Amino acid sequence: MTKPLSKLITILGPTASGKSSLAIELAKEHNGEIASADSRQVFRGLDIGSGKVTKYEQAMVPHHLLDVVEPMDDFSVALFQKLAFDAIDDIHGRGKTAFLVGGTALYIYSVIDNYKFVDVPPNLERRKELEKMSAEELTVIASEATAERSNPDARAKDSGIATVASLPRNDRINPRRLIRAIEKLEAGAPIEPQKGPQKYDNLILGIDVPREELYKKIDQRVDDRMNNGMIEEVERLRQEGVKDEWLVNLGLEYKWITEYLQGKWPREEMTERLKGATHAFARRQMTWFRRDKRIKWIKNKKEAQSFI
């Protein structure tokens, strides 16, 4: 008889939709612990700008996959997946309910759909060449590499071919991620992971917030963070040796505040541009999530409880 899969409750949604607070409430009621699925919260010191739950909130419900590595350390979705599986299996092993909570779609789906990653070692000599190039130049190289692999002969042998256009938008403007895509393409590996057998019995809950209401939440959160040390957080990171380029590549708060500190924008304009960029980011998140018909869309805790 096949052993039933362990249950995993995922709570996802756009930025500022209230995922963290809802997850804490639900985890308290269901003897749960939370594995964070956020590509910036894995870094130590990125607290206010990443929306990391406070120490008080972490004391209410145990959280995993926060503060995993130092800023600028290498951290991949494959490593996240391994750590997430370890954390979730440990939660289950202690008889507790596991919640996967976040807005980084690639991280979330690496767990839900058990992505299989091809291990392509870094080509250090090639990296030195590529690191001198702009994102636009890297995109051209990646597109050319895709075209070479997409000829009829190659297509017959390689069903995993993916185009650079299929990468998430943030990856297409991130030199580090473009370089990694080029390494995979030139090594003959697919740049998109393939799905493996389902590891958990998944319940996926998505927080549905009307767009105008979400924009108001985003704007208020930006204002609150500005008044509660977000600029000082970025200043501290720079003083500790975190490079501006790395902060800019993180996007959103870290990009716009770094450019403000560089003198590129007055504070008021920077704040408005950050709000607009965050609105656009939330729209992209929802575009990705809306494609998944497995998601049960909820508006509040009561609806979430009914599915659980």
URWO-V836186 format. One record per backbone hydrogen bond with DSSP energy under -1.0 kcal/mol. CO is the residue of the C=O (numbers start at 1). NH is the residue of the N-H. If there is no record, write none. Layout:
co: [CO	CO]
nh: [NH	NH]
This chain:
co: [6	8	9	10	11	12	14	18	19	20	21	22	23	24	25	26	27	31	33	34	35	37	40	41	42	42	43	45	47	54	55	56	57	62	64	69	70	76	77	78	79	80	81	82	83	84	85	86	87	88	89	90	91	92	97	98	99	100	101	103	104	105	106	108	109	110	113	116	123	124	125	126	127	129	130	134	135	136	137	138	139	140	141	142	143	144	145	151	152	154	163	164	168	168	171	174	175	176	177	178	179	180	181	182	183	184	185	194	201	203	204	205	206	210	211	212	213	214	215	216	217	218	219	220	221	222	223	225	229	230	231	232	233	234	235	236	237	238	243	244	245	248	251	252	253	254	255	256	257	258	259	260	266	267	268	269	270	271	272	273	274	275	276	277	278	279	280	281	282	283	284	285	286	289	292	296	298	300	301	302	303	304]
nh: [201	203	100	205	102	207	17	22	23	24	25	26	27	28	29	30	32	97	99	64	101	104	43	67	68	69	46	47	52	58	59	60	61	34	36	44	73	80	81	82	83	84	85	86	87	88	89	90	91	92	93	94	96	95	33	9	35	11	37	105	108	109	110	112	113	115	196	194	127	128	129	130	131	132	133	138	139	140	141	142	143	144	145	146	147	148	149	155	156	158	166	167	171	172	174	178	179	180	181	182	183	184	185	186	187	189	188	116	8	10	296	12	298	214	215	216	217	218	219	220	221	222	223	224	225	226	227	230	233	234	235	236	237	238	239	240	242	241	247	248	249	251	254	256	257	258	259	260	261	262	264	263	270	271	272	273	274	275	276	277	278	279	280	281	282	283	284	285	286	287	288	289	290	292	295	206	208	304	305	306	307	308]
